[in-house]
């Protein structure tokens, strides 16, 4: 929205010589509008002229300028953005100038769907040459809001269509150093590991990612994102969880330090449900009977601990416990 100072110097279109040949088309609210919207005079006038331009399908430099005025007043108007793209294509507009326009708009509208859609359209037009600029743009947005969904979505699109995979993990390590709890960064890391042609997929990266993730858990054991990521590393073979000494070690280590760690208990429950049998030493560390209990019986005890440690979801853990009873009946 324009500032008060802008409105004071704004010249109505009806007073501009270049618009003398256009008859504005007022908005039709019907004969008896129930709750008419109190538009400003500036907004009403630019929209009246925009309707006239669309009606005559005028694709010109002045039409492009007019869409800029409308967008400044209402950046969320999809119709105006769409028409702006039609005009840009028709007049072979300067895409570098358009990029400046979109960056200025994004400063105050970083979560506007239309702006990101328009930027993607521009990047498609400009091709791989703009890869670095697009990655830098999203990095700047994410430095202000590390969970901006639009920025992450655009960044993934850039990587897939324009490239830039090689330095993405380095960028993500830096972001996790700033905020290891940022689940959006963990999500992006998994996207890179599973999609980057330079890495070779989850199987090729599992060992290094397992170490990275376990180190992150030891650094911040209450970080649910890291625990979720750990489980995701085994998404294609959940049974492999119980065959991984690293996974079992980090889980036991954290529970030895905090026996009511919700995330570690949840992960231990997953291990037990898949057949993990703790050693006698591990049972002593966890304050479980060292012998005589099956994995299912130990899993029930874990559920009971979770009912206390995670009281907000007490009913959920009781339900999980009931499933164990059914499975063992």
C-alpha positions in Angstrom: 0.0 0.0 0.0 1.3 3.5 -0.8 2.3 5.8 2.0 0.5 9.0 2.8 3.3 11.0 1.2 2.9 8.9 -2.0 -0.9 9.6 -2.1 -0.3 13.4 -1.7 1.9 13.5 -4.8 -0.1 10.9 -6.8 -1.5 12.3 -10.0 -4.9 10.8 -10.9 -5.0 9.0 -14.2 -7.8 11.1 -15.5 -5.4 14.1 -15.3 -2.6 12.4 -17.1 -2.3 13.2 -20.8 -1.4 9.6 -21.8 -4.7 8.3 -20.4 -7.1 10.8 -22.1 -8.2 8.3 -24.7 -9.3 5.7 -22.1 -12.8 5.6 -20.6 -12.5 4.0 -17.1 -14.9 1.2 -16.3 -16.3 1.5 -12.7 -16.8 -1.6 -10.6 -20.3 -3.0 -10.9 -21.6 -3.7 -7.4 -25.2 -4.0 -8.5 -28.1 -1.5 -7.9 -28.2 -2.1 -4.1 -24.9 -3.2 -2.7 -25.4 -4.5 0.9 -22.0 -3.8 2.3 -20.0 -1.7 -0.2 -16.3 -1.7 0.4 -14.8 1.7 1.3 -12.1 1.9 -1.4 -9.8 4.9 -1.4 -10.2 7.2 -4.3 -6.8 6.2 -5.6 -7.5 2.5 -5.5 -10.9 3.0 -7.1 -9.5 5.0 -10.0 -6.5 2.8 -10.8 -8.8 -0.3 -10.8 -11.4 1.5 -13.1 -8.6 2.2 -15.6 -7.2 -1.4 -15.2 -10.6 -2.8 -16.0 -10.7 -0.6 -19.1 -7.2 -1.8 -20.2 -8.2 -5.4 -19.7 -11.4 -5.0 -21.6 -9.6 -3.7 -24.7 -6.7 -6.2 -24.1 -4.1 -3.4 -24.4 -0.6 -4.8 -24.0 1.6 -1.7 -23.9 4.2 0.1 -21.8 1.6 2.2 -20.2 -0.5 -0.9 -19.4 2.6 -2.4 -17.7 3.1 0.8 -15.6 -0.6 0.7 -14.7 -0.3 -2.9 -13.4 2.6 -1.7 -11.2 0.4 1.0 -9.7 -2.4 -1.6 -9.0 0.0 -4.1 -7.5 1.5 -1.4 -5.2 -2.0 -0.9 -3.8 -2.9 -4.6 -3.7 0.0 -7.0 -4.1 -2.3 -10.0 -3.7 -4.4 -9.4 -6.9 -3.7 -12.4 -9.0 -5.5 -11.1 -12.0 -3.2 -8.1 -12.2 -0.1 -10.2 -11.9 -1.3 -12.5 -14.7 -2.1 -9.6 -17.0 1.3 -8.1 -16.2 3.0 -11.3 -17.5 0.9 -11.1 -20.7 2.0 -7.5 -21.2 5.7 -8.3 -20.5 5.7 -11.1 -23.1 3.8 -9.0 -25.7 6.2 -6.0 -25.4 9.3 -8.1 -24.7 9.8 -6.2 -21.5 13.2 -5.8 -19.8 13.4 -8.8 -17.4 16.2 -7.3 -15.4 14.0 -4.3 -14.6 11.2 -6.7 -13.8 13.5 -8.5 -11.4 14.2 -5.2 -9.6 10.5 -4.6 -9.4 9.8 -7.9 -7.9 12.6 -7.6 -5.3 11.2 -4.2 -4.2 7.8 -5.7 -3.8 9.1 -8.7 -1.9 10.7 -6.5 0.8 7.3 -5.9 2.4 5.5 -8.9 1.0 7.8 -11.9 1.5 4.9 -14.3 2.0 2.8 -13.2 -0.9 2.0 -16.2 -3.2 1.7 -14.0 -6.3 5.1 -12.5 -5.9 6.8 -15.9 -5.7 4.8 -17.2 -8.6 5.9 -14.2 -10.7 9.5 -14.6 -9.6 9.4 -18.3 -10.7 8.0 -17.2 -14.1 10.9 -14.7 -14.4 13.5 -17.3 -13.5 12.1 -19.7 -16.1 12.4 -16.9 -18.7 16.0 -16.1 -17.7 17.2 -19.7 -17.4 20.3 -21.2 -15.6 22.2 -17.9 -15.8 20.0 -16.6 -12.9 20.7 -19.6 -10.6 23.0 -17.8 -8.2 20.8 -14.7 -8.0 17.8 -16.9 -7.1 19.7 -18.8 -4.4 21.0 -15.5 -3.0 17.5 -14.0 -3.0 16.0 -16.9 -1.1 19.0 -16.9 1.3 18.3 -13.2 2.1 14.7 -13.9 2.7 15.5 -16.9 4.9 18.0 -14.8 6.9 15.0 -12.7 8.0 12.5 -15.6 8.4 14.2 -19.1 8.4 10.8 -20.8 8.1 9.4 -18.9 5.1 7.6 -21.7 3.2 7.6 -19.8 -0.1 11.4 -19.2 0.0 12.1 -22.9 0.7 9.7 -24.0 -2.0 11.3 -21.6 -4.5 14.7 -22.7 -3.5 13.9 -26.4 -4.1 12.5 -25.4 -7.5 15.7 -23.6 -8.4 17.9 -26.5 -7.4 15.8 -28.9 -9.5 15.4 -26.7 -12.6 18.5 -24.5 -12.6 21.1 -26.3 -10.5 23.2 -25.3 -7.5 23.2 -28.6 -5.5 26.9 -28.5 -4.9 26.9 -25.9 -2.2 23.5 -26.5 -0.7 24.6 -28.7 2.2 27.2 -26.1 3.2 24.4 -23.5 3.3 22.2 -25.8 5.4 25.0 -26.5 7.9 25.4 -22.8 8.4 21.7 -22.4 9.0 21.6 -25.2 11.5 24.5 -23.7 13.3 22.4 -20.6 13.7 19.3 -22.5 14.8 19.5 -26.3 15.1 15.8 -26.5 16.0 14.7 -25.1 12.6 12.6 -28.0 11.2 12.5 -26.3 7.8 16.3 -26.6 7.4 16.1 -30.3 8.4 13.4 -30.8 5.8 15.5 -29.1 3.2 18.5 -31.2 4.1 16.5 -34.4 3.6 15.3 -33.0 0.3 18.9 -32.5 -0.8 20.1 -35.9 0.4 17.4 -37.7 -1.5 17.3 -35.6 -4.7 20.8 -34.2 -5.4 22.4 -36.0 -8.3 25.8 -35.2 -6.8 25.1 -37.3 -3.7 23.6 -40.5 -5.0 20.6 -40.8 -2.8 19.9 -41.8 0.7 21.7 -45.1 0.6 25.0 -43.5 -0.4 24.7 -40.8 2.2 23.3 -42.8 5.1 26.5 -43.3 7.1 27.6 -39.6 7.0 24.0 -38.4 7.6 23.7 -40.8 10.5 26.8 -39.4 12.2 25.7 -35.8 11.5 22.2 -36.5 12.9 23.4 -38.3 16.0 25.9 -35.5 16.8 23.0 -33.0 16.5 20.9 -35.1 18.9 23.7 -35.1 21.4 24.1 -31.4 21.1 20.3 -30.7 21.6 18.5 -33.9 22.8 15.2 -32.0 23.1 15.2 -31.2 19.3 12.3 -33.2 17.8 13.5 -32.3 14.3 16.8 -34.2 14.6 15.0 -37.3 16.0 12.5 -37.2 13.1 15.3 -36.9 10.7 17.0 -39.9 12.3 13.9 -42.0 11.6 13.7 -40.6 8.1 17.1 -42.0 7.3 15.5 -45.5 7.6 12.3 -44.7 5.8 12.9 -47.4 3.2 13.9 -50.1 5.7 12.5 -49.6 9.2 13.8 -53.0 10.3 17.3 -51.7 9.8 16.8 -49.4 12.8 17.4 -52.3 15.2 20.5 -53.3 13.3 22.2 -49.9 13.6 24.5 -49.7 16.6 24.7 -45.9 16.2 21.0 -45.5 16.5 20.7 -47.7 19.6 23.7 -46.0 21.2 22.4 -42.4 20.8 19.0 -43.5 22.1 20.4 -45.3 25.2 22.9 -42.5 25.9 20.2 -39.8 26.0 17.8 -41.9 28.1 20.6 -42.6 30.5 21.0 -38.9 31.0 17.3 -38.1 31.0 15.0 -41.1 31.6 11.9 -39.1 30.7 13.1 -37.6 27.5 10.0 -37.8 25.4 11.8 -37.9 22.0 14.2 -40.6 23.1 11.5 -42.7 24.7 9.4 -42.4 21.6 12.3 -43.6 19.6 13.0 -46.4 22.0 9.4 -47.5 21.6 9.9 -47.6 17.8 12.9 -49.8 18.3 11.1 -52.2 20.7 8.2 -52.5 18.4 10.6 -53.6 15.7 12.1 -56.4 17.8 15.0 -54.6 19.6 16.1 -56.5 22.7 18.1 -54.3 25.1 21.2 -55.8 26.8 21.2 -56.3 30.5 23.5 -53.3 30.9 21.2 -51.2 28.8 18.2 -52.3 30.9 20.0 -51.2 34.1 20.8 -47.9 32.6 17.2 -47.4 31.7 15.8 -48.7 35.1 14.1 -51.7 33.4 14.2 -55.3 34.7 17.3 -56.8 33.2 15.7 -60.1 32.3 12.4 -61.9 31.9 10.5 -59.2 29.9 9.8 -59.4 26.2 10.2 -56.4 23.8 6.4 -56.0 23.9 6.4 -55.9 27.7 9.2 -53.4 27.7 7.3 -51.3 25.1 4.3 -51.2 27.5 6.6 -49.8 30.2 7.9 -47.2 27.8 4.3 -46.2 27.0 3.5 -45.8 30.7 6.6 -43.6 31.1 5.4 -41.5 28.1 1.9 -41.1 29.7 3.6 -39.3 32.5 6.4 -37.5 30.7 4.2 -36.4 27.9 0.9 -35.8 29.8 -0.5 -33.6 27.0 -0.7 -36.8 24.8 -1.5 -39.2 27.6 -4.5 -40.6 25.7 -2.4 -41.2 22.6 0.2 -43.2 24.6 -2.5 -45.2 26.3 -3.8 -46.0 22.8 -0.4 -47.1 21.7 -0.2 -49.3 24.7 -3.5 -50.9 23.9 -2.2 -51.8 20.4 0.6 -53.6 22.1 -1.8 -55.7 24.1 -3.8 -56.6 21.0 -0.6 -57.6 19.2 0.4 -59.8 22.0 -3.0 -61.4 22.7 
